[in-house]
Amino acid sequence: MYVRANPNIADTPARPSPEWLREGVIYEIFPRDFSLAGNIDGVTAKLDDLHHLGVNILWLMPIQPIGEEFRSGELGSPYSIKDYYAIDPACGTASDFKKFVNGAHQRRMKVIMDLVADHTAWDSVMMTYPEFYKHNAQGKIISPMPAWTDVAALDYSNPQLRQYMISVLKYWLQTFDIDGFRCDSAGMVPTDFWEQARAEIFKVKPDTIMLAEASKPDLLTNAFDIDYSWPLLGTMDDVLIKGAPVSEVRRSWDDSAARFPRGALHLRISDDHDEMRAVNRYGPKGALAASALMFMLDGVPLLYNGMEIGDVNESSGGSLFKKISISWQTPKHPEWRVTYHDLIQLRRQYPALSDSPVDWLHNSDEKHLVSFQRTDDKDELLVVINLSGQPVTGRVALDTTNDFTRVKISGVWDSDNERLPLVRLNGYEWCIFHRTPSSLPLAERGAGKTQ
C-alpha cells in the first residue's frame, strides 16, 4: 500500500509529463463506428487521414470481447469486458492491432488504449476468482453503480487482484508497444492502486502516459499525467446552453488552478463518447467556438471520432450499444477538417500554446466575450471568443496593441478587427492575433496580464 501525506495538493507539483503529451492533440476512436467495417483494420486504413489532420495521439476505445450476460443493448458496451488479455474477434486479431500500432508509430503518432479497471462483464473469465469482486451483505457480487447493470465491481482491497491488473498493463505495453492508457472511471479505483501500478509500468516503459477519466486532484501528483477538465466542460454547457455569463469560464479555470497540483495537465474536451455531440448541444457555430477555446487554452485538446467533419451521429447513452457509423461519405460539415487542421498546426507552430500560462485579460463585455493571451519569449497570442449567438463589440484590456496581426484560420469568417483593442465579432465568432514580444519595449511586455 502507498501512504499519502499531502495536506494541500495545490502546493504540490504535478507529476512531470512527457513532452509528446504536453504538445499533443488526442483523437478518440470508437472502432465500431469509425468505419463501415467497424474493426481495427478500418482504423488502420485511415491512418494517413489522421496524420494529415495533424493529431499525434490516438486513443482507441476498448477492443476486448464484450460481455453477453446482462448485456446492454444489441451489441453491448465496450466497457463491459470479458477478458482483459483478448481482442474481440469483431475488432480483429493481435496481428491487426500490431499493424495498427506500427502504422501509427511510423507516422510519428502515439497510441493509447482504454483500461477498464473498475469493473468487468458478469461473464468475465475473472469470475473464476470471486474474491476479486465486491460483495453485498448477502455475499452476492454487486455492480459498481445501480444503473450499471451490465458490469460487476472489482475489489482493490485484494492484493492478488492488484497484481492481476498490473500484469494486464504490462502485457499490452510489452506485447504491442502501446504508449499509454486512458483509465476508465479512474476516480472509482483507489488512488494508491494507480500509484502502485504507475511505479511498475515505469520499469517497463518509462515514458508511458496515463490519462485519468476523473477530475480528482490527488490522482495527478504521482499516478496520472493528465485528467479530464470536467468542471470546465460543465461550465461550457452552462454558458452555451443555459446562457450563463462568459466570465464563468475564467472562474471555472481559476477554481481548478486553486485546487489541483501546480502544473497539472487537463484534457480539454467539448465532445467525447459520454456526451451528446457538441454540434448538437451547442449548434455548429457554437461547437466550433467551444473547440477554439479548448485548443487555445492550456492542457491537451481532444477530437472525438468524426468531430472534424461535424458528424452528428451519437455514441453516448444507448447509442454506445449499437453501431452507428460515421458519415464519412456524406459529412455534415466537410469544411471543418481544414479548420481543425489549422488549429492543430497553430499549436505546432507556436510552443506558447503548449508551454506558457494562460494570462486572462479583462474586456468590456464579459457576459459574452472571453479574452486571454499565451506568451513565451518568442510569441504572444491574443485570443478573443464570442461565446454568444449575438454580434458583440468589445474592448480588450491591452496596454499596447502594437504589431498584432490576425492569424488566418481556414473556414473561419473574418470580421473587421484591425482596430485593437476594439473587436467586433458576430455570434460565436472568434479571432486569434499574434505578435513578437521582442518587438515591444521591455517595460510593456506582459503589461495588463493577470494569472
C-alpha positions as CSV (number, residue, x, y, z in Angstrom):
1,M,0.0,0.0,0.0
2,Y,1.1,3.6,-0.6
3,V,0.5,6.1,2.2
4,R,-0.2,9.7,1.2
5,A,0.8,12.7,3.3
6,N,-0.3,15.8,1.4
7,P,-2.5,18.2,3.3
8,N,-2.6,20.8,0.5
9,I,-2.4,19.3,-3.0
10,A,-2.4,22.7,-4.7
11,D,1.0,23.4,-3.1
12,T,2.4,20.2,-4.6
13,P,3.9,20.0,-8.1
14,A,2.0,17.7,-10.6
15,R,3.7,14.6,-11.9
16,P,6.0,15.6,-14.8
17,S,4.6,14.5,-18.2
18,P,6.4,13.6,-21.4
19,E,6.9,16.3,-23.9
20,W,5.0,14.4,-26.5
21,L,1.8,14.5,-24.3
22,R,2.2,18.2,-23.5
23,E,2.5,19.0,-27.2
24,G,-0.1,16.5,-28.2
25,V,-3.6,16.6,-29.7
26,I,-5.6,13.4,-28.8
27,Y,-8.0,11.8,-31.2
28,E,-10.5,9.4,-29.6
29,I,-11.6,6.4,-31.8
30,F,-14.6,4.2,-31.3
31,P,-13.6,1.3,-33.7
32,R,-17.2,0.1,-34.1
33,D,-18.4,3.4,-35.5
34,F,-15.2,4.7,-37.1
35,S,-15.6,2.7,-40.3
36,L,-18.2,0.7,-42.0
37,A,-16.1,-2.4,-41.2
38,G,-16.2,-1.5,-37.6
39,N,-12.8,-3.0,-36.8
40,I,-9.1,-2.2,-36.2
41,D,-8.3,-2.6,-39.9
42,G,-10.9,0.1,-40.6
43,V,-9.0,2.5,-38.4
44,T,-5.6,1.5,-39.9
45,A,-7.0,2.3,-43.4
46,K,-7.5,5.9,-42.3
47,L,-4.1,6.5,-40.5
48,D,-3.0,8.8,-43.3
49,D,-6.1,10.9,-43.0
50,L,-5.5,11.2,-39.2
51,H,-1.8,12.0,-39.8
52,H,-2.7,14.7,-42.3
53,L,-5.2,16.2,-39.9
54,G,-2.3,16.7,-37.5
55,V,-3.4,14.7,-34.5
56,N,-0.5,12.8,-32.9
57,I,-2.0,10.7,-30.1
58,L,-4.7,8.1,-31.0
59,W,-6.9,6.8,-28.2
60,L,-8.6,3.5,-29.0
61,M,-11.7,2.7,-27.0
62,P,-11.8,-0.9,-25.7
63,I,-11.1,-3.6,-28.2
64,Q,-11.6,-6.6,-25.8
65,P,-14.5,-9.1,-26.0
66,I,-17.8,-7.7,-24.7
67,G,-19.8,-9.5,-22.1
68,E,-23.1,-11.2,-23.1
69,E,-24.6,-11.8,-19.7
70,F,-26.9,-8.8,-18.8
71,R,-25.7,-7.1,-21.9
72,S,-27.0,-3.6,-22.6
73,G,-28.5,-3.1,-26.0
74,E,-27.9,-5.0,-29.1
75,L,-24.1,-5.1,-29.2
76,G,-23.2,-4.3,-25.6
77,S,-21.0,-1.7,-24.1
78,P,-17.3,-1.9,-25.0
79,Y,-16.7,-1.1,-21.3
80,S,-18.2,-4.4,-20.3
81,I,-15.1,-6.6,-20.8
82,K,-14.9,-10.4,-20.7
83,D,-11.2,-10.9,-21.0
84,Y,-8.5,-8.2,-20.5
85,Y,-6.0,-10.2,-22.4
86,A,-8.0,-10.8,-25.5
87,I,-9.2,-8.9,-28.6
88,D,-12.8,-9.1,-29.7
89,P,-12.9,-11.1,-33.0
90,A,-15.3,-8.5,-34.3
91,C,-12.5,-6.0,-33.8
92,G,-9.8,-8.1,-35.3
93,T,-6.7,-10.1,-34.2
94,A,-3.5,-9.4,-32.4
95,S,-1.8,-9.1,-35.7
96,D,-4.3,-6.5,-36.8
97,F,-3.6,-4.5,-33.6
98,K,0.2,-4.7,-34.1
99,K,-0.2,-3.5,-37.6
100,F,-2.2,-0.5,-36.4
101,V,0.3,0.4,-33.7
102,N,3.2,0.0,-36.0
103,G,1.5,2.1,-38.7
104,A,0.8,4.9,-36.2
105,H,4.4,4.9,-34.9
106,Q,5.7,5.0,-38.5
107,R,3.7,8.3,-38.9
108,R,5.1,9.6,-35.6
109,M,1.7,9.1,-33.8
110,K,1.4,7.6,-30.3
111,V,-1.2,5.0,-29.3
112,I,-3.1,4.8,-26.0
113,M,-5.8,2.4,-25.2
114,D,-8.6,2.1,-22.7
115,L,-8.1,0.3,-19.5
116,V,-11.4,-0.5,-17.7
117,A,-10.1,-1.3,-14.2
118,D,-13.2,-0.6,-12.1
119,H,-15.4,-3.4,-13.3
120,T,-15.8,-6.4,-15.7
121,A,-18.6,-8.2,-17.5
122,W,-20.6,-10.6,-15.5
123,D,-19.3,-13.5,-17.7
124,S,-15.7,-12.4,-17.4
125,V,-13.0,-15.0,-17.2
126,M,-12.1,-13.4,-13.9
127,M,-15.3,-14.7,-12.3
128,T,-13.4,-17.9,-11.5
129,Y,-11.9,-15.7,-8.8
130,P,-15.0,-14.4,-7.0
131,E,-12.7,-12.9,-4.3
132,F,-11.7,-10.3,-6.9
133,Y,-15.1,-8.7,-6.7
134,K,-17.1,-6.6,-4.3
135,H,-20.0,-8.3,-2.5
136,N,-23.1,-7.2,-0.6
137,A,-24.1,-8.2,2.9
138,Q,-25.7,-11.3,1.4
139,G,-22.5,-12.4,-0.2
140,K,-23.5,-11.6,-3.8
141,I,-21.3,-9.8,-6.3
142,I,-22.6,-6.3,-7.0
143,S,-22.4,-3.7,-9.7
144,P,-20.3,-0.6,-9.1
145,M,-23.5,1.6,-9.5
146,P,-27.1,0.5,-9.6
147,A,-27.6,1.8,-13.1
148,W,-24.6,-0.2,-14.5
149,T,-26.4,-3.5,-14.6
150,D,-24.1,-5.0,-17.3
151,V,-20.9,-4.9,-15.1
152,A,-19.6,-6.2,-11.8
153,A,-17.4,-4.2,-9.4
154,L,-13.8,-5.2,-8.7
155,D,-12.4,-5.1,-5.2
156,Y,-9.0,-3.5,-4.9
157,S,-8.6,-4.4,-1.2
158,N,-7.5,-7.8,-2.7
159,P,-3.7,-7.7,-3.3
160,Q,-4.0,-10.6,-5.9
161,L,-6.4,-8.5,-8.0
162,R,-3.9,-5.6,-8.0
163,Q,-1.2,-7.9,-9.3
164,Y,-3.5,-9.3,-11.9
165,M,-4.4,-5.8,-13.2
166,I,-0.7,-4.7,-13.2
167,S,0.1,-7.8,-15.2
168,V,-2.6,-6.7,-17.7
169,L,-1.0,-3.3,-18.1
170,K,2.5,-4.8,-18.7
171,Y,1.1,-7.3,-21.2
172,W,-0.3,-4.6,-23.5
173,L,2.9,-2.5,-23.2
174,Q,5.3,-5.4,-23.8
175,T,3.3,-7.2,-26.5
176,F,2.0,-4.3,-28.6
177,D,4.4,-1.4,-27.7
178,I,1.5,0.9,-26.9
179,D,2.3,4.3,-25.4
180,G,-0.2,4.6,-22.6
181,F,-3.6,4.1,-21.1
182,R,-6.8,6.1,-20.8
183,C,-8.1,4.7,-17.5
184,D,-11.9,4.5,-17.4
185,S,-13.7,5.6,-14.2
186,A,-10.3,6.2,-12.6
187,G,-11.8,8.0,-9.6
188,M,-13.7,4.9,-8.6
189,V,-10.4,2.9,-8.2
190,P,-8.2,3.6,-5.1
191,T,-5.5,6.2,-5.8
192,D,-2.9,4.0,-4.1
193,F,-3.5,1.3,-6.7
194,W,-2.8,3.7,-9.5
195,E,0.4,4.8,-7.8
196,Q,1.4,1.2,-7.3
197,A,0.6,0.4,-11.0
198,R,2.5,3.5,-12.2
199,A,5.6,2.5,-10.4
200,E,5.5,-0.9,-12.0
201,I,4.8,0.2,-15.6
202,F,7.6,2.8,-15.3
203,K,10.0,-0.1,-15.2
204,V,8.6,-1.4,-18.5
205,K,8.3,1.8,-20.5
206,P,9.3,5.0,-18.6
207,D,7.5,7.4,-21.0
208,T,4.2,5.7,-20.8
209,I,1.4,8.1,-20.1
210,M,-1.8,7.6,-18.1
211,L,-5.0,9.6,-18.7
212,A,-7.5,9.6,-15.8
213,E,-11.2,9.7,-16.6
214,A,-11.7,11.7,-13.5
215,S,-11.4,15.2,-12.0
216,K,-9.6,14.4,-8.8
217,P,-6.6,16.4,-7.7
218,D,-4.7,13.7,-5.9
219,L,-4.5,11.5,-9.0
220,L,-2.1,14.0,-10.6
221,T,0.6,14.1,-8.0
222,N,2.1,10.6,-8.5
223,A,-0.1,8.4,-10.7
224,F,-1.5,10.2,-13.7
225,D,-0.1,12.6,-16.3
226,I,-3.5,14.2,-17.2
227,D,-7.1,14.1,-16.3
228,Y,-10.5,15.4,-17.6
229,S,-11.4,19.1,-17.4
230,W,-15.0,18.1,-16.5
231,P,-15.6,21.3,-14.4
232,L,-14.8,23.4,-17.5
233,L,-17.0,21.2,-19.7
234,G,-19.9,21.7,-17.3
235,T,-19.3,25.5,-17.3
236,M,-19.3,25.5,-21.1
237,D,-22.7,23.8,-21.1
238,D,-23.9,26.5,-18.6
239,V,-22.7,29.3,-20.9
240,L,-23.6,27.9,-24.3
241,I,-26.9,26.2,-23.4
242,K,-28.2,28.0,-20.4
243,G,-26.9,31.5,-21.1
244,A,-24.6,31.9,-18.1
245,P,-22.2,34.8,-18.4
246,V,-18.9,34.0,-20.2
247,S,-17.0,35.2,-17.1
248,E,-17.8,31.8,-15.6
249,V,-15.2,30.3,-18.0
250,R,-12.4,32.1,-16.2
251,R,-14.0,31.4,-12.8
252,S,-14.0,27.7,-13.5
253,W,-10.4,27.8,-14.7
254,D,-9.3,29.7,-11.7
255,D,-11.1,27.3,-9.4
256,S,-9.3,24.3,-10.9
257,A,-5.9,26.1,-10.7
258,A,-6.5,26.6,-7.0
259,R,-7.4,23.0,-6.3
260,F,-5.1,21.0,-8.5
261,P,-1.3,20.4,-8.2
262,R,0.9,23.1,-9.7
263,G,1.4,22.5,-13.5
264,A,-1.5,19.9,-13.6
265,L,-2.4,18.9,-17.1
266,H,-6.1,18.6,-18.1
267,L,-7.8,17.1,-21.2
268,R,-9.7,19.9,-22.8
269,I,-12.9,18.5,-24.1
270,S,-16.2,19.6,-25.7
271,D,-17.1,16.3,-27.1
272,D,-16.5,12.6,-26.3
273,H,-18.3,9.3,-26.2
274,D,-20.1,10.1,-23.0
275,E,-21.6,13.4,-24.2
276,M,-24.2,14.4,-26.6
277,R,-22.3,15.7,-29.7
278,A,-21.1,19.3,-29.2
279,V,-22.6,20.1,-32.6
280,N,-26.0,19.0,-31.3
281,R,-25.6,20.6,-27.9
282,Y,-24.3,24.0,-29.0
283,G,-25.1,24.2,-32.7
284,P,-22.5,24.2,-35.4
285,K,-21.1,27.7,-34.8
286,G,-21.2,27.2,-31.0
287,A,-19.4,23.9,-31.3
288,L,-16.5,25.5,-33.3
289,A,-16.3,28.3,-30.8
290,A,-16.0,25.8,-28.0
291,S,-13.3,23.9,-29.9
292,A,-11.3,27.1,-30.5
293,L,-11.3,27.7,-26.7
294,M,-10.2,24.2,-25.9
295,F,-7.4,24.4,-28.5
296,M,-6.1,27.8,-27.3
297,L,-6.2,27.1,-23.6
298,D,-3.5,25.2,-21.6
299,G,-3.8,21.4,-21.5
300,V,-4.2,18.9,-24.2
301,P,-7.2,19.2,-26.7
302,L,-9.4,16.2,-27.7
303,L,-11.1,15.4,-31.0
304,Y,-13.7,12.6,-31.0
305,N,-14.5,10.2,-33.8
306,G,-15.6,12.3,-36.8
307,M,-15.8,15.6,-34.9
308,E,-13.6,17.1,-37.6
309,I,-16.4,16.7,-40.2
310,G,-19.2,17.8,-37.8
311,D,-20.6,14.3,-37.5
312,V,-23.9,14.4,-35.7
313,N,-24.4,10.7,-35.0
314,E,-24.5,10.0,-31.3
315,S,-22.5,7.3,-29.5
316,S,-23.4,8.3,-25.9
317,G,-26.1,6.7,-23.9
318,G,-28.0,3.9,-25.6
319,S,-26.1,4.7,-28.9
320,L,-23.0,3.3,-27.3
321,F,-24.6,-0.2,-27.5
322,K,-25.3,0.0,-31.3
323,K,-23.4,0.5,-34.5
324,I,-23.9,4.0,-35.9
325,S,-21.1,4.6,-38.4
326,I,-19.5,8.0,-39.0
327,S,-20.9,9.5,-42.3
328,W,-17.5,10.0,-43.9
329,Q,-19.0,9.9,-47.4
330,T,-21.7,12.5,-46.7
331,P,-20.2,14.7,-44.0
332,K,-22.3,17.4,-42.3
333,H,-19.5,19.9,-42.3
334,P,-16.6,18.8,-44.5
335,E,-15.1,22.3,-44.3
336,W,-14.4,21.8,-40.7
337,R,-11.5,19.5,-41.4
338,V,-9.3,22.4,-42.6
339,T,-10.3,24.5,-39.6
340,Y,-9.3,21.8,-37.2
341,H,-6.1,21.2,-39.2
342,D,-5.2,24.9,-38.9
343,L,-5.9,24.9,-35.2
344,I,-3.6,21.9,-34.7
345,Q,-0.9,23.4,-36.9
346,L,-1.1,26.6,-34.8
347,R,-0.2,24.6,-31.7
348,R,2.7,23.1,-33.6
349,Q,3.9,26.5,-34.9
350,Y,3.7,28.3,-31.5
351,P,5.0,26.4,-28.5
352,A,3.5,29.1,-26.3
353,L,0.1,27.3,-26.8
354,S,1.5,24.2,-25.1
355,D,4.0,25.5,-22.6
356,S,3.0,29.0,-21.4
357,P,0.5,30.0,-18.7
358,V,-2.9,31.4,-19.5
359,D,-2.9,35.2,-19.0
360,W,-6.6,36.3,-18.7
361,L,-7.5,39.7,-20.0
362,H,-10.5,41.7,-18.9
363,N,-12.7,43.1,-21.6
364,S,-15.7,45.4,-21.7
365,D,-18.3,42.7,-22.2
366,E,-17.5,39.7,-20.1
367,K,-21.1,38.5,-20.3
368,H,-20.3,37.5,-23.9
369,L,-16.6,37.6,-24.6
370,V,-13.7,35.7,-23.2
371,S,-10.1,37.0,-23.8
372,F,-6.7,35.8,-22.9
373,Q,-3.1,35.6,-24.0
374,R,-0.5,32.9,-24.3
375,T,3.0,34.2,-24.3
376,D,6.6,32.9,-24.3
377,D,9.9,34.6,-25.2
378,K,9.2,34.3,-28.9
379,D,5.5,34.7,-29.5
380,E,2.4,36.4,-28.0
381,L,-1.0,35.2,-29.0
382,L,-4.2,37.0,-28.1
383,V,-7.4,35.0,-28.2
384,V,-10.9,36.6,-28.2
385,I,-14.0,34.5,-28.5
386,N,-17.7,35.5,-28.6
387,L,-19.5,32.6,-26.8
388,S,-22.9,34.1,-27.5
389,G,-25.1,33.9,-30.6
390,Q,-25.4,37.7,-31.0
391,P,-23.0,40.2,-32.5
392,V,-20.7,41.9,-29.9
393,T,-18.4,44.8,-29.9
394,G,-15.9,44.9,-27.0
395,R,-12.7,46.5,-25.9
396,V,-9.9,44.2,-24.6
397,A,-7.7,45.5,-21.7
398,L,-4.5,45.8,-23.6
399,D,-1.9,48.4,-22.7
400,T,-0.4,48.3,-26.2
401,T,-1.7,47.0,-29.5
402,N,1.5,47.4,-31.5
403,D,2.3,44.9,-34.2
404,F,-0.7,42.5,-33.6
405,T,-1.8,40.8,-36.8
406,R,-4.7,38.4,-37.2
407,V,-3.9,34.7,-37.6
408,K,-5.8,33.3,-40.6
409,I,-7.8,30.1,-39.9
410,S,-9.3,28.3,-42.9
411,G,-13.0,28.2,-43.0
412,V,-13.5,30.9,-40.3
413,W,-15.3,34.1,-41.2
414,D,-13.3,37.2,-40.7
415,S,-14.9,40.4,-39.3
416,D,-13.1,43.7,-39.5
417,N,-10.8,43.6,-36.4
418,E,-7.9,45.8,-37.4
419,R,-8.6,48.4,-34.6
420,L,-7.5,46.6,-31.4
421,P,-8.2,46.9,-28.6
422,L,-11.7,47.0,-30.1
423,V,-13.1,43.8,-31.5
424,R,-16.3,43.3,-33.5
425,L,-17.4,39.7,-33.5
426,N,-20.5,38.0,-35.0
427,G,-22.3,35.4,-33.0
428,Y,-19.9,32.6,-31.9
429,E,-17.1,34.3,-33.9
430,W,-13.5,34.1,-32.6
431,C,-10.2,35.6,-33.5
432,I,-6.6,35.0,-32.8
433,F,-3.9,37.6,-33.0
434,H,-0.1,37.2,-33.0
435,R,2.9,39.4,-32.4
436,T,6.5,39.0,-31.3
437,P,7.1,40.1,-27.7
438,S,10.7,41.2,-28.5
439,S,9.2,44.0,-30.7
440,L,7.8,45.7,-27.6
441,P,9.7,47.8,-25.1
442,L,10.8,45.7,-22.1
443,A,8.6,47.7,-19.7
444,E,5.5,46.9,-21.8
445,R,5.9,43.2,-22.1
446,G,3.3,41.4,-20.1
447,A,1.5,44.6,-19.1
448,G,-2.1,44.3,-18.1
449,K,-1.9,40.5,-17.7
450,T,-3.4,38.5,-14.8
451,Q,-2.9,34.9,-13.8
